[in-house]
Amino acid sequence: MALNALPPWLDRQLRTLLQGRGHAWLLLGPSGLGQYPLALALAQSWLCLQPDADGVACGTCASCHSLSVRTHPDLCMLMPEAMALDLGWPVEEGALRDIEAKKRKPSQQVRVGAAREMVSFTQFTRSGGDRRVVCIYPADRMNPEAANTILKSLEEPPGETRFVLASDTTHGLLPTIRSRCQVHALQWPALAEAVPWLVAQGVPAADAPVLLQAMGGRPDDALRAHAEGLQANHWRAVPKAIVQGQFEALADWQGGALVELLKKLCHDLFAVGQGQAPRFFAREDLPPAPITPALSAWSRELLELARSADHPFKPDLMREALLVRAQAAMRTP
């Protein structure tokens, strides 16, 4: 099996992908649905020396071991430096020296130099065989120059080179890249599968369904929220705390995370005001807040704020202003 056992909904998708033909897959879907682990499991299965009858990696052969310690000679991971460092993948030695010496920050985009190295990778055999895999994640982080650099390799890969690209958006992804791949839309897990899986990962049974709803049904995000300390009672208390001005209850929410929380709250207030079911909060935890000009104006402000919410300038003052504004919008009759 892959590096870590995949959730059942991803395992089913992996087996489907392995039955497909072609040399390039583009995995598309909202963040938090498992693009990265699915892409990695697909790459591992393609390289495995002893896959099962469905083609799924064994997890124990020399190839699987090399991949698990991030040293597989026939796998090229093309991703932004910042993400590679977070996920434990090697960064080019010269770039790493500059980053560690604080000469520059790790890139948030796939650099064109890395794309050129990937092209070279596909043209040379590394470990005696002809099978190679390129994994590009997130694929939308390639600027036009980097994307154009890989086009020929993607269209006419040498030998048995295969590609798996993953992204949570097609925005920023060149149409010429997408047209050269088979597209797989990631599937949303059923509640009956996602909640037991979260509990199996250590999320308390009382927290799992609440955190899953809080993250819009995305299990990966729910698991991350639990790891960061979010509990069901904290989430459920948010609307009431804002209305009553108990802002200390939201002391851990800052910058972009706070704006994202408020966007979810605003979304659900609109939904309830239109007679629809809320997506992120339980209906009983939301205050009555009819759709008013103030609520509409608040929604527009949040969309604008999302572009600059992580600016480091006086974060405490920004947090206070955001919560006061939310309180005013929710209290307006």
N, C-alpha and C positions, 0 to 999 in steps of 0.2 A: 504494500500500500504506500501512499505518498508520505512525505515528510512527517506530517501529522495526519491522523485519520480524518478524512473529510466528513463533514456533516452529510446525512443521508441524501439531502436534496442536491448537494454538489457532487456526491459520488455517482448519482444517477446521470447527471449531466456529463461527467467525465467519461463514463462508459459510452454514452451516445456520441460524444466527440471522437472517441477513439475508433468508432465504426465508420466515421466519415472519411472521405477521400480528399485529396488536395494537400497542398504543402503549407497553407497559411490559414490560421483562424484568427478572427477578431472577436474577442469576448466583450460584449457591451451590456451595461446595466447600471443602475444607480449605485453609488458608493455604499459599501457595507453589505453587499450581497455575496462577496467572496471572489471577486475577479482575480486577485493576486493568488490566493491558495489554489484556485482552479487552474490558473495558467501554469503555476509551478508544478502541480500534479500532472498536468498534461505533458509538460516538458520532461518530467522525470519518467513518465510512462513510455514516452518515445525513445528514451535513452536506455531504459532498463534492459538488462541482459536476460532476465528470467520473468517476463510479465505473465500474468495469469491468462486464462482463456479469453477474457475480454480485452486484453492488452494493458491492464492496469499494473503499475509498477509493483515489484515484489517487496521493496523496502529493505532488502538485506544483501543484495549483490554488491559487487565493487562499484558499479556505476551509481547505484542508489546511495551508497555511503559517500562517494565523492561529492554528490550533489548536496547531501545533508550537511557537509562541512564547508560548503560554498567553494569547492576547488575543482569542480568537474571541468576537464579540459575541452569538452565538446559542447559546453553550454555557455552562451554569451548572454549576460543580463544587461540590457540597455535601459537605463533609468537615470533620472536626475541624481547628482551626487548626494544631495541631502537625503533622498529616499534610500539610496544604496547604503549610506552610513547608518540610517535608522534600522534597516532590515538586515544588516550584517553582511552585505556583499562587498567584495573588494572594489576599491577606487584606485584609479591609475596613480602610480607612485608619485610622479611629479605633482599632480593635482593634490594628492593627500598631504604632501609636504607644505604646499602653499596654504592649505586649509588649516593645518595644525600650527603653522607659523603665524596664522591670522593675517596673512597677506590678502586673502579674500574669503568670502563666505562660500560654502558649498552651493553649487548651482541648483536652482529649482526647475530648470529645463534640461532636456537631453541635449548635451553639447554636440556640435557638429563634429568635433574631434573624436568623440566617442562613437558617433555614427560611422565615421571613416574606419575606425578600428574594427567595428563590427563587419564592415565589408571585407576587410582583410581576413578576419576570422573565418568567414564563409569560404574563402578561396584556398585555405590551407588545411590539410588534415592534421589533427592534433594527437590522436591516440592510436593511430594505426588503422582506424576504420574510416568510413566515408559519411557516417551519420553525425550530423550536428544540429543543434537547436538554438534558435535565437528567441529570447523572450523580451518583449518591449512593454514596459509598464511604468507609468501610465502613457499610453500611446499618444494621447493628445498633448503631452508635454514636449513633443518634438516641434521645434520651430520649422518654418518652411525649408530652410537650408538643410537641416538635419534630415527632414523627411525626404527631400529630393535626393539626398545622398544614398538612401537605402533603396530607392525605387527599383533600380535594375536588379539588385540582389533579390528583392521581394518578388519581382515578376519572373525572373529566370534564375532561381537558386541553383548554385553549383552542387553537383552530387546529390546526396540525400538530405540536404539542408531543409529544415522545417522552421516555420515561424509561428509564434503565438503572441498576439498583441492583445492588450486588455486596457479598457478605458471605461470611465463612467459617463462619458459624453462624446458626441461626434463633433462638438464645437472645437475648432482648432486642429481637427484631423483632416488632412488633405483628402479630397474625393478620390484622388489617384491612389492613395494608400488603401482606402476602404474598398475600392473596386477590385483590388488585387487579392482580397481576402474573402473567405467564407465567414459570414457573420453569424454569431450565436448570441441570442438575447438571453441573458441570465434570468432564471426563473425565481419568483418570490417563493419562499418556503411557507408551507402551511403552518398555522399557529400550533396545530397538534404535533408537528415535528420540531418547530423552533424552540418552544418552551422546554420540552424535555432535554433537548440538546444543551440549552443554556444551563439547566440544572446540573447536567452531567459535567459541565465545565466548572462547576463550583458556585454558580449564582444561586442564592437562596430561592426556594420555590415561591415564596411570597413576592420576591422582587422580580422574578423573570418575566412574567407577563406585563408588568408595569414598565419595566425598562425596555422591553421589546416595542411596546406602543410608543414610549417616549422617543425612541429612535426610528419611528416610522416603519416598523416591521423589519428592520435590518439587523439580523442576529450579530454580525461582526461588530457593529456599532454598539449594540446592547452589551456585549461582552466587554468592550473597551470602556463603556461607561461604568460598569460594575468594577472593573479594575481600577478606575480612577476614583472610586469611593461613592458613586451615586447610589442611593437607596430609594426604594419605592416611596417611603414616607416623605423623603425630602422632595421628590418630584411632585407628589400629589399636593404638597403644601404650598407650592410656588404661587398659584393664582391668588389664593387667599392672602398670602404674605404680602404680595404686591399691593392688593387693594387696601389692606390695613396698614400699609407703610412699614411693615416689619422687614426692612431691607437687610438687616443683619442676617436673616435666614438665607440670603443669597450671597453671602460674603465670598464664597468660593467661585462665583461666576464672574468672569472678567472678559473684556474685549470681545473678540469674535464669538466666543462661546456664549456670552450673555446675549449678544444680538441674535444668535441662532435660536436660543431659548425663547426670546421675546417674539421672534418671527413665528415660531411654532404656536405660541400662545395666541398671537393675533390671528393666525390662520384658523385655529379652532373656534375662536370667538365669532369670526365671520361665518364659519360653517354652521354653528349652532344658531346664529342669527338668521340664517337662511333655511333653517329646519333640517339641516343635514347632520350626520354623525361626526363628532370630532375625531381627529386622526391621532393626536399625540397625547391628549389628556382624557381622563374619564369624564363623562358628562357631569357627574355629580360633583366634581372638583372645580368646575368652572362657574364663575359668577354670572348672573344675568347681565348681559352686555349687548343691548340691541345695536344694530349697525347704525352708526351716526357719522356725521361729517368728521368728528374728532377721531373716531376709530379708523376711518378711511385715510385720514391724514397721517395717523400714526403708522399705518401699514406702508405708506409711501416713504416715510422717513426711515423706516427700518431697512427697506430695500436699498436706499441710498447709503445708509450707515454701514451696511455689510461690506462696502468697498474699502472702508478705511478703519474698521473697528479694531484692528490689531495694532494701530499706531501707538507707540509707547508713551505719548505725551499725556501726563497726568491721568493715569488709568482710574484712580479712585474717584476723581471728579467726574470723569466720563461715566463711570458706573452709576454714581448717584444721579446724574442727569437723566440717564436712560431709564432708571427705575421710577423717578418722579414723573417723567413723561408717560410711562406705561400706566402708572397709577391714575394720572389725569384722564387718559383716554378710556380706561376701564370704568371710571367713576361717572363719566359724562352721561346724563340721562338721555 
